[in-house]
């Protein structure tokens, strides 16, 4: 019987990798808690406990609740950017429609947390309002840019105002998302084809 090859010991993670993993678990826990309990209902100790760490780890890492919420908002915005970059569609109409379909397929904790944070930002103001305003600006800029490219490529009407259309598209999507949170009968996935058809009628020559 041939000698058994000794198993390769698992590679030890670096301190940087462990820190990044801990931060991601804290952010994921915060997103889930915000979706369930709202921004004001979430506590830092709950975040640490849900992530599997000490109740004081969030305060240790981020210093204050406000600072942590800013990181959560920035993380959610980056998820939007990363998801869009992974769609690999032609710039213009195809990229815009792909993003709309992606938005309407979102049913997880991140999708719910974004809508909760938008609502609470409007009511409570403060730094959360600044962060969600930046989040909204990123979304509008993406839609406006795709509309400009669509006009240049001859896919969309030349008389369109890209900024105005971007506001209307984002308003439609967020309005549907808010209704879906209020009423289980409103299902974004079932409305997807109708909304896409409406947006095409708005934009296409």
N, C-alpha and C positions, 0 to 999 in steps of 0.2 A: 504494500500500500504506500503510495507516494507520500512524502511528508506534507503536512498541511501548511499552506502558506499563511503566515500570521496576518490577522486582519489589520488593515490600515486604521490607526486611531483617528477618530474624527478631528478635523481641523479646528483648533481653538479660535474662537472669534476674537477680533481685536477689541480694544476698549471703545474705539470709534464705532465699530459695528454694533456693539452692545448698546451704546448710547442711542444710535439711530433707531435700533429696534424698539427700545423703550419709548422713545419720543413718538414713533409711529403708533405703538399700542395705546399710548395716552391720547393721541389725536383721534384714533378710531373710537375709543371709549367715549370721548367727549362728543363726537358726532352722534353716536347712538343715544347718549343721554339727552342731548339737546333735542333730537327728534322725538324723544319720548316725553320729556319733562319741560322743554323750553329752556331758553338761556338762563332765565332767573331761577328756574327750578333745579338747575345743575349745580352741584357743589364740587370743589376741587378734590375734596377727600373721596367723594364717590368715584371720580374719574380715576384716581390712583388705585382705589380698591378694585374697580372693574377691570383695570388693565393688569391686575395681578401684582401690584407693587404696594408700597406703603401709602398710607392715606396722605402723607405730607410730601410725596415726591413731586407733585405738580408745582407746589409752592417753591420747592427747592430748585427746580429746573427753571421756572419762568418768573418767579418773584411775586407776581400778583395775578388776580383773576382777570383783570383787564388785559394784561400782557398776554396771558394764555389765550383768551378769546380772540385776540388779534391774530395770533399764530393759527388758530383753528380756521378763521375766516380766510386767511391767506392760503392755507392748505386746501380748502375747498375750491378756491379760485384756481389754484394750480391743477387740481384734478380736472377741472373743465378744460383747461388749456391742453393738458396731456391727452385727454380723451379725444379732443379734436385733432390733434396731431397724429393720432393713430388711425384715423379713418382713411387716409390716403385716397381722397377723391380729387377730381379736377377742380381747381379754384373756380369760383363763380357759383352758378346755380347748383351744380352737383354737391359741392362742399356745404352750401347753405342747407340744402334739403337733408343731407346726411346728418348735419348737426341737429336739425329740428327733430328728425326721427330718433336720434340718440337721446335728446332731451325728453321726448315723450316715452321712451322706454325705461327711463330711470324710475325705479320704485324702491330703491334701497335706502338705508339710513342717511346717506349723503344728500340724496334728493330731498328727503323730508327735512333734514336739518337746514338746508339752504332756505327753504320756504319759511321755516320757523324763524330763522335769524333775520330774514328780510322784514317779516312782520314786526318782530320785537325791536328792530333797529328804527323803524318808522315811529313807533310809539315811544321808545326810551331814549333815542338819540345817542349822544356821546360818541366814543370811539367806534362802537359797533356800527353806527350809522355811516361813519367815514369809510369803514372797511367794506360794508355792503354796497355803498355808493361806488367804490372802486370795482367791486365785483360786477356790478351792473354795467359800469362803463366798459369793462373788458368784453362783456357779452355783446353790447351794442356796437362796439368797434368792430368786432368780428363780423357781425351781420352786415354792417355798412360797407366794410371792405369787400366782402363777397359780392354785394350788389354792385359796387363800382366795377369790379372785375367782370361781372356778368354783363353789364352794359357795354364795356369795352369789347367783350367777345361776341356781342350781338345776340346774347341769350335773353336779355331783359330789355324792357322798354327804356328808351332814351330819356323820357320825361320824368323818370323816377327821382325822388329826393332820397338818397341812400340813408341819411340820418333819420328822416321821418319814418321810412319804411322799417328801419331797424327797431325804432321805438315800438311800432305797432306789432311787429313780429314777436318781440320779447314780451310785450304786454299780453298778447294772445296766449303764449306758452305759459307764462306765470299765472295768468288767470285760470287756465284749465288746471294747472297743478294745484292751485289753492282750492279749487272746487273739489278736486279729487281727495284732498285731505279732509274736507268737510263731509263728503258724501261718497260712500263706497260704490254707489251706482255709477259714479263718474269715473270711468277707467280710461286713462290716457292712451293705453295701447289700442283700445277699440276706436278711439277718435283719431288715431294717427293718420289714416289714409284721407279722412275728410279734411283735416287741418293742412296736410301737405297739398291737397288739391286746391284749397283756398289760397294758400301762399303762392302757388304756381299761377293762379288766376290774377293775383295781385301784381306779380312781377313780370310774367312772360309776355313778350310782344305778341 
